[in-house]
Amino acid sequence: MKTFKFFQNQKPIRWVTGNGLSHPIEYISIDHITNIIRCMNGRGNMVIPNPHQGRTHAEWVSIFHDELIRRRNERL
């Protein structure tokens, strides 16, 4: 019998860079996250396709926002 999906461990969300390297978002620096968001908003040095790795720009912004909040709460 297969366990319910909510009992399974979630795979970490990974960001794939322009040169193909894959990083879990919890290991990406705050500066890098900020640069990624700038690029998605058209104010950076790179163009990030929409969607990227199956998620839209809005989904990625939400993921990164949640990650930054998690880090802030972790320091408190």
N, C-alpha and C positions, 0 to 999 in steps of 0.2 A: 504494500500500500504506500502510495506516495504521500509525503507530508504536505500539509497546507503551505501555500506559498509564503504566508506571513511568518511561518516558523523557520524558514530557510534563511541562512545568512545572506545579507546583501553584499553583492560584489562592490568593491570600492569604485567610485566614479573616476574615470581616467581621462586626462586631457592628452591629445595627440598633437605634437608640435608640427610645424611646417616641414621639418626634416624627418618626420616619421617616428620620433621618440615618444613613448607613452609613459605618462607620469600620473600616479594617484593624486587627486587634487589636494589632499592633505599635506603633500610634500612640495607643492608649488609655493614659492615665496609670495608674500603680499604684494611686492612690487611687480612680480610677473603677472599676478591676477589683475592688478590695476592696468598693466599694459595690454593684456588680452581684452579687457573690457573696452579700453580706448580703441583698439583695433576694430572691435565689433561695432563701435559707434562711428567708425570712419575717421578717427583722429589719431591713428597710429601709423606705424611704418609697414604694417602687413595687412593683407586682406584676408579675412577669415570667412570661408564660405558659409552661407546660411541655407540649409542646415549644415552643421559640422558634427560628424560622428553620430548622426541620427537625432541631434537635438538642435532646436532653433536658437538664435541669438538670445531671445527672451528667456528660454529655458536655461541657457548657460549663465546668463546674468543672475537669475534666481539661485542657481546652484552655487555660484561664487559668492553671492550675497550671504546665503546661509552658512557657507564655509567661513567667511570672515566673522560672522556673528558667533559661530561656534568657537573660533579661536579667541575672540574677545572674552567670551564667557569662561573659557578655560583659564584665562589669566586672572580672573577675579577671585 
